[in-house]
Amino acid sequence: MSKKLSSLIIFLIALLIGIGANKNCYADEVASLSTAPEVPAALSRAGGANVTVELETVEKKGTLADGVEYTFWTFNGTVPGPFARVKEGDTVTFNLKNSKNSKNIHSIDIHAVNGPGGGAKASQTPPGGKTAFQFKALNPGIYIYHCASSHIPTHIANGMYGLLLVEPADGLPKVDKEYYVMQGDFYTKGKTGEKGLQAFDVDKARAEQPTYVKFNAMATPGNLKANVGEIVRLYVGNGGPNMTSAFHVIGEIFDTVYQLGAVGSETAKNVQTTVIPPGAAAIVEFKVDVPGAYILVDHAIFRAIDKGAVGILEVTGNENPAVFKPLKAGTADSGH
């Protein structure tokens, strides 16, 4: 084989490898979405892809509490809306559709967006309509999105919020389990526990007196599972509209907290309870050492015990008496 032909072959191989790498890094793709409490798999690619996110706003009846129905305003029919995962440096095309059966205009304000209204100005979508905008994912972190159509507090109070993760360029540290938990406060005409279809009470909302405070409102997050020895990461959002969350897992200490969802900033260590304001989120990580049921709560504790801000993480595996062992069984139910 001539030296000239060999050089040409090497050049062509390098060109093909380059095209393939470019395609992997900058391919057009549809963003991974998941329904709470599930989280899409970590992204193994580099940033810089052209990513499409598609959501639909839907107004639908659902269960708020045992025997209590409520007409939720939703993204993709769930409260919270889907969890979306993109990468730092991605160009995101966001498409919003409003169901033809909706009675209201809806939109979206994504806190990861650098642009007017976080996209709200570009996405005011009438029933049966479609809108779109594009943004660059510049800042890594976990971000709230919510509806921003008038009357904005009412749209949020009816359940229109969710989380979008902008993974950092180098990704997040590997963990064994990831879950999506989002708190919201709800305001009904009836008292807490009053059965039947309940209407939204704007006066209670303005007075900041919630009837219910819920995690993953349309489905209490009771199917969080882990094994002894695993590291669990929770993406915890607070849709509000009013209450600040004092997020706590009974029987665990957060080894690492990305406070206010800031990835790339210094993390907090050995945290018992982390504060999450309305319209914010946090990432908490902890290793589970002992089997049992671990209760997720808002430690403004009346909200957990009386208004519903409760979830369960079920941990299975061998006992670990070096870390924890009962010495004498109690004779009554114990609380926290």
Order of alpha helices (4+ residues) and beta strands (2+ residues): alpha-beta-beta-beta-beta-beta-beta-beta-beta-beta-alpha-beta-beta-beta-alpha-beta-beta-beta-beta-beta-beta-beta-beta-beta-alpha-beta
